[in-house]
């Protein structure tokens, strides 16, 4: 990892959003942002988690010890767990939207069900 990546992880571990922002202004790899998300989640720093998600960190990224949500769930603050869970839900909705969106307006939901079909 680069020295810049090390400082991003240190910022995440300490919950220092201002320092993190200074390092995120430059080019950072997705791998660096993902690792910082895992570190911040494990440490319970909601502000840093929010900032990294806005910067494009992947909530599904896995490191040897697990995903950000898995590590936050092992004793981290509930707010961090909820935020990561909500991010996963939003990804699922966005991803499934193209598959289920048209059906919600289509015949599947608008047809009447006869008494014999219930």
Biotite code that builds the C-alpha atoms (Angstrom):
import biotite.structure as struc

atoms = struc.array([
    struc.Atom([0.000, 0.000, 0.000], chain_id="A", res_id=1, res_name="UNK", atom_name="CA", element="C"),
    struc.Atom([1.151, 3.545, -0.634], chain_id="A", res_id=2, res_name="UNK", atom_name="CA", element="C"),
    struc.Atom([2.009, 6.009, 2.100], chain_id="A", res_id=3, res_name="UNK", atom_name="CA", element="C"),
    struc.Atom([-1.153, 7.903, 1.130], chain_id="A", res_id=4, res_name="UNK", atom_name="CA", element="C"),
    struc.Atom([-3.176, 4.719, 1.668], chain_id="A", res_id=5, res_name="UNK", atom_name="CA", element="C"),
    struc.Atom([-1.595, 4.238, 5.082], chain_id="A", res_id=6, res_name="UNK", atom_name="CA", element="C"),
    struc.Atom([-2.654, 7.750, 6.109], chain_id="A", res_id=7, res_name="UNK", atom_name="CA", element="C"),
    struc.Atom([-6.188, 7.160, 4.860], chain_id="A", res_id=8, res_name="UNK", atom_name="CA", element="C"),
    struc.Atom([-6.414, 4.020, 7.006], chain_id="A", res_id=9, res_name="UNK", atom_name="CA", element="C"),
    struc.Atom([-5.001, 5.893, 10.014], chain_id="A", res_id=10, res_name="UNK", atom_name="CA", element="C"),
    struc.Atom([-7.595, 8.652, 9.502], chain_id="A", res_id=11, res_name="UNK", atom_name="CA", element="C"),
    struc.Atom([-10.341, 6.036, 9.316], chain_id="A", res_id=12, res_name="UNK", atom_name="CA", element="C"),
    struc.Atom([-9.127, 4.229, 12.434], chain_id="A", res_id=13, res_name="UNK", atom_name="CA", element="C"),
    struc.Atom([-8.987, 7.466, 14.411], chain_id="A", res_id=14, res_name="UNK", atom_name="CA", element="C"),
    struc.Atom([-12.301, 8.781, 13.098], chain_id="A", res_id=15, res_name="UNK", atom_name="CA", element="C"),
    struc.Atom([-10.671, 11.921, 11.709], chain_id="A", res_id=16, res_name="UNK", atom_name="CA", element="C"),
    struc.Atom([-13.008, 13.042, 8.916], chain_id="A", res_id=17, res_name="UNK", atom_name="CA", element="C"),
    struc.Atom([-11.040, 16.219, 8.183], chain_id="A", res_id=18, res_name="UNK", atom_name="CA", element="C"),
    struc.Atom([-7.777, 14.332, 7.689], chain_id="A", res_id=19, res_name="UNK", atom_name="CA", element="C"),
    struc.Atom([-9.596, 11.712, 5.629], chain_id="A", res_id=20, res_name="UNK", atom_name="CA", element="C"),
    struc.Atom([-11.087, 14.395, 3.387], chain_id="A", res_id=21, res_name="UNK", atom_name="CA", element="C"),
    struc.Atom([-7.643, 15.898, 2.804], chain_id="A", res_id=22, res_name="UNK", atom_name="CA", element="C"),
    struc.Atom([-6.331, 12.553, 1.586], chain_id="A", res_id=23, res_name="UNK", atom_name="CA", element="C"),
    struc.Atom([-9.451, 11.695, -0.421], chain_id="A", res_id=24, res_name="UNK", atom_name="CA", element="C"),
    struc.Atom([-9.147, 14.923, -2.424], chain_id="A", res_id=25, res_name="UNK", atom_name="CA", element="C"),
    struc.Atom([-6.388, 13.303, -4.443], chain_id="A", res_id=26, res_name="UNK", atom_name="CA", element="C"),
    struc.Atom([-6.674, 10.105, -6.377], chain_id="A", res_id=27, res_name="UNK", atom_name="CA", element="C"),
    struc.Atom([-7.183, 7.066, -4.180], chain_id="A", res_id=28, res_name="UNK", atom_name="CA", element="C"),
    struc.Atom([-7.721, 3.522, -5.312], chain_id="A", res_id=29, res_name="UNK", atom_name="CA", element="C"),
    struc.Atom([-10.954, 1.695, -4.673], chain_id="A", res_id=30, res_name="UNK", atom_name="CA", element="C"),
    struc.Atom([-8.976, -0.868, -2.699], chain_id="A", res_id=31, res_name="UNK", atom_name="CA", element="C"),
    struc.Atom([-7.692, 1.878, -0.375], chain_id="A", res_id=32, res_name="UNK", atom_name="CA", element="C"),
    struc.Atom([-11.184, 3.321, 0.146], chain_id="A", res_id=33, res_name="UNK", atom_name="CA", element="C"),
    struc.Atom([-12.576, -0.165, 0.786], chain_id="A", res_id=34, res_name="UNK", atom_name="CA", element="C"),
    struc.Atom([-9.912, -0.987, 3.356], chain_id="A", res_id=35, res_name="UNK", atom_name="CA", element="C"),
    struc.Atom([-10.514, 2.350, 5.094], chain_id="A", res_id=36, res_name="UNK", atom_name="CA", element="C"),
    struc.Atom([-14.254, 1.556, 5.190], chain_id="A", res_id=37, res_name="UNK", atom_name="CA", element="C"),
    struc.Atom([-13.540, -1.754, 6.892], chain_id="A", res_id=38, res_name="UNK", atom_name="CA", element="C"),
    struc.Atom([-11.203, -0.061, 9.384], chain_id="A", res_id=39, res_name="UNK", atom_name="CA", element="C"),
    struc.Atom([-13.681, 2.742, 10.180], chain_id="A", res_id=40, res_name="UNK", atom_name="CA", element="C"),
    struc.Atom([-16.561, 0.279, 10.506], chain_id="A", res_id=41, res_name="UNK", atom_name="CA", element="C"),
    struc.Atom([-14.635, -1.937, 12.905], chain_id="A", res_id=42, res_name="UNK", atom_name="CA", element="C"),
    struc.Atom([-13.656, 1.163, 14.935], chain_id="A", res_id=43, res_name="UNK", atom_name="CA", element="C"),
    struc.Atom([-17.248, 2.468, 14.926], chain_id="A", res_id=44, res_name="UNK", atom_name="CA", element="C"),
    struc.Atom([-16.690, 5.853, 13.262], chain_id="A", res_id=45, res_name="UNK", atom_name="CA", element="C"),
    struc.Atom([-20.006, 6.687, 11.594], chain_id="A", res_id=46, res_name="UNK", atom_name="CA", element="C"),
    struc.Atom([-18.846, 10.002, 10.106], chain_id="A", res_id=47, res_name="UNK", atom_name="CA", element="C"),
    struc.Atom([-15.899, 8.340, 8.391], chain_id="A", res_id=48, res_name="UNK", atom_name="CA", element="C"),
    struc.Atom([-18.094, 5.471, 7.186], chain_id="A", res_id=49, res_name="UNK", atom_name="CA", element="C"),
    struc.Atom([-20.527, 7.984, 5.658], chain_id="A", res_id=50, res_name="UNK", atom_name="CA", element="C"),
    struc.Atom([-17.717, 9.898, 3.955], chain_id="A", res_id=51, res_name="UNK", atom_name="CA", element="C"),
    struc.Atom([-16.132, 6.755, 2.514], chain_id="A", res_id=52, res_name="UNK", atom_name="CA", element="C"),
    struc.Atom([-19.461, 5.513, 1.170], chain_id="A", res_id=53, res_name="UNK", atom_name="CA", element="C"),
    struc.Atom([-19.950, 8.910, -0.496], chain_id="A", res_id=54, res_name="UNK", atom_name="CA", element="C"),
    struc.Atom([-16.431, 8.574, -1.938], chain_id="A", res_id=55, res_name="UNK", atom_name="CA", element="C"),
    struc.Atom([-17.392, 5.291, -3.581], chain_id="A", res_id=56, res_name="UNK", atom_name="CA", element="C"),
    struc.Atom([-16.136, 2.669, -1.135], chain_id="A", res_id=57, res_name="UNK", atom_name="CA", element="C"),
    struc.Atom([-17.750, -0.712, -1.774], chain_id="A", res_id=58, res_name="UNK", atom_name="CA", element="C"),
    struc.Atom([-19.877, -1.844, 1.161], chain_id="A", res_id=59, res_name="UNK", atom_name="CA", element="C"),
    struc.Atom([-19.541, -5.434, -0.097], chain_id="A", res_id=60, res_name="UNK", atom_name="CA", element="C"),
    struc.Atom([-15.733, -5.394, -0.153], chain_id="A", res_id=61, res_name="UNK", atom_name="CA", element="C"),
    struc.Atom([-14.206, -8.257, 1.792], chain_id="A", res_id=62, res_name="UNK", atom_name="CA", element="C"),
    struc.Atom([-10.864, -8.384, 3.534], chain_id="A", res_id=63, res_name="UNK", atom_name="CA", element="C"),
    struc.Atom([-9.381, -11.405, 5.266], chain_id="A", res_id=64, res_name="UNK", atom_name="CA", element="C"),
    struc.Atom([-11.274, -10.688, 8.484], chain_id="A", res_id=65, res_name="UNK", atom_name="CA", element="C"),
    struc.Atom([-14.641, -10.036, 6.792], chain_id="A", res_id=66, res_name="UNK", atom_name="CA", element="C"),
    struc.Atom([-16.759, -7.233, 5.332], chain_id="A", res_id=67, res_name="UNK", atom_name="CA", element="C"),
    struc.Atom([-17.333, -3.845, 6.931], chain_id="A", res_id=68, res_name="UNK", atom_name="CA", element="C"),
    struc.Atom([-20.787, -4.941, 8.108], chain_id="A", res_id=69, res_name="UNK", atom_name="CA", element="C"),
    struc.Atom([-19.528, -8.218, 9.542], chain_id="A", res_id=70, res_name="UNK", atom_name="CA", element="C"),
    struc.Atom([-16.819, -6.452, 11.517], chain_id="A", res_id=71, res_name="UNK", atom_name="CA", element="C"),
    struc.Atom([-19.105, -3.642, 12.704], chain_id="A", res_id=72, res_name="UNK", atom_name="CA", element="C"),
    struc.Atom([-21.626, -6.251, 13.847], chain_id="A", res_id=73, res_name="UNK", atom_name="CA", element="C"),
    struc.Atom([-19.069, -7.726, 16.232], chain_id="A", res_id=74, res_name="UNK", atom_name="CA", element="C"),
    struc.Atom([-19.590, -5.146, 18.945], chain_id="A", res_id=75, res_name="UNK", atom_name="CA", element="C"),
    struc.Atom([-19.539, -1.905, 16.955], chain_id="A", res_id=76, res_name="UNK", atom_name="CA", element="C"),
    struc.Atom([-22.028, 0.909, 17.450], chain_id="A", res_id=77, res_name="UNK", atom_name="CA", element="C"),
    struc.Atom([-25.521, 0.088, 16.236], chain_id="A", res_id=78, res_name="UNK", atom_name="CA", element="C"),
    struc.Atom([-25.596, 3.291, 14.133], chain_id="A", res_id=79, res_name="UNK", atom_name="CA", element="C"),
    struc.Atom([-22.679, 2.036, 12.012], chain_id="A", res_id=80, res_name="UNK", atom_name="CA", element="C"),
    struc.Atom([-24.278, -1.392, 11.594], chain_id="A", res_id=81, res_name="UNK", atom_name="CA", element="C"),
    struc.Atom([-27.572, 0.207, 10.534], chain_id="A", res_id=82, res_name="UNK", atom_name="CA", element="C"),
    struc.Atom([-25.863, 2.553, 8.067], chain_id="A", res_id=83, res_name="UNK", atom_name="CA", element="C"),
    struc.Atom([-23.973, -0.284, 6.385], chain_id="A", res_id=84, res_name="UNK", atom_name="CA", element="C"),
    struc.Atom([-27.108, -2.438, 6.319], chain_id="A", res_id=85, res_name="UNK", atom_name="CA", element="C"),
    struc.Atom([-29.063, 0.424, 4.760], chain_id="A", res_id=86, res_name="UNK", atom_name="CA", element="C"),
    struc.Atom([-26.371, 0.845, 2.109], chain_id="A", res_id=87, res_name="UNK", atom_name="CA", element="C"),
    struc.Atom([-26.668, -2.844, 1.247], chain_id="A", res_id=88, res_name="UNK", atom_name="CA", element="C"),
    struc.Atom([-30.463, -2.524, 1.001], chain_id="A", res_id=89, res_name="UNK", atom_name="CA", element="C"),
    struc.Atom([-30.149, 0.471, -1.309], chain_id="A", res_id=90, res_name="UNK", atom_name="CA", element="C"),
    struc.Atom([-27.733, -1.414, -3.552], chain_id="A", res_id=91, res_name="UNK", atom_name="CA", element="C"),
    struc.Atom([-30.125, -4.342, -3.696], chain_id="A", res_id=92, res_name="UNK", atom_name="CA", element="C"),
    struc.Atom([-33.065, -2.094, -4.543], chain_id="A", res_id=93, res_name="UNK", atom_name="CA", element="C"),
    struc.Atom([-31.117, -0.247, -7.245], chain_id="A", res_id=94, res_name="UNK", atom_name="CA", element="C"),
    struc.Atom([-29.874, -3.515, -8.700], chain_id="A", res_id=95, res_name="UNK", atom_name="CA", element="C"),
    struc.Atom([-33.265, -5.197, -8.639], chain_id="A", res_id=96, res_name="UNK", atom_name="CA", element="C"),
    struc.Atom([-35.155, -2.108, -9.789], chain_id="A", res_id=97, res_name="UNK", atom_name="CA", element="C"),
    struc.Atom([-34.521, -2.814, -13.440], chain_id="A", res_id=98, res_name="UNK", atom_name="CA", element="C"),
    struc.Atom([-35.779, -6.364, -12.980], chain_id="A", res_id=99, res_name="UNK", atom_name="CA", element="C"),
    struc.Atom([-38.880, -5.779, -10.876], chain_id="A", res_id=100, res_name="UNK", atom_name="CA", element="C"),
    struc.Atom([-39.736, -2.159, -11.694], chain_id="A", res_id=101, res_name="UNK", atom_name="CA", element="C"),
    struc.Atom([-41.729, -2.800, -14.878], chain_id="A", res_id=102, res_name="UNK", atom_name="CA", element="C"),
    struc.Atom([-43.616, -5.677, -13.282], chain_id="A", res_id=103, res_name="UNK", atom_name="CA", element="C"),
    struc.Atom([-44.996, -3.448, -10.534], chain_id="A", res_id=104, res_name="UNK", atom_name="CA", element="C"),
    struc.Atom([-46.876, -1.448, -13.172], chain_id="A", res_id=105, res_name="UNK", atom_name="CA", element="C"),
    struc.Atom([-47.645, -4.416, -15.380], chain_id="A", res_id=106, res_name="UNK", atom_name="CA", element="C"),
    struc.Atom([-50.328, -7.047, -15.505], chain_id="A", res_id=107, res_name="UNK", atom_name="CA", element="C"),
    struc.Atom([-48.924, -9.102, -12.640], chain_id="A", res_id=108, res_name="UNK", atom_name="CA", element="C"),
    struc.Atom([-50.055, -6.540, -10.070], chain_id="A", res_id=109, res_name="UNK", atom_name="CA", element="C"),
    struc.Atom([-53.020, -5.026, -11.862], chain_id="A", res_id=110, res_name="UNK", atom_name="CA", element="C"),
    struc.Atom([-54.970, -8.163, -12.723], chain_id="A", res_id=111, res_name="UNK", atom_name="CA", element="C"),
    struc.Atom([-57.859, -9.214, -10.582], chain_id="A", res_id=112, res_name="UNK", atom_name="CA", element="C"),
    struc.Atom([-57.685, -12.548, -8.857], chain_id="A", res_id=113, res_name="UNK", atom_name="CA", element="C"),
    struc.Atom([-60.794, -14.685, -9.117], chain_id="A", res_id=114, res_name="UNK", atom_name="CA", element="C"),
    struc.Atom([-62.028, -16.445, -5.988], chain_id="A", res_id=115, res_name="UNK", atom_name="CA", element="C"),
    struc.Atom([-60.861, -19.819, -7.372], chain_id="A", res_id=116, res_name="UNK", atom_name="CA", element="C"),
    struc.Atom([-57.246, -18.560, -7.745], chain_id="A", res_id=117, res_name="UNK", atom_name="CA", element="C"),
    struc.Atom([-56.787, -17.508, -4.133], chain_id="A", res_id=118, res_name="UNK", atom_name="CA", element="C"),
])
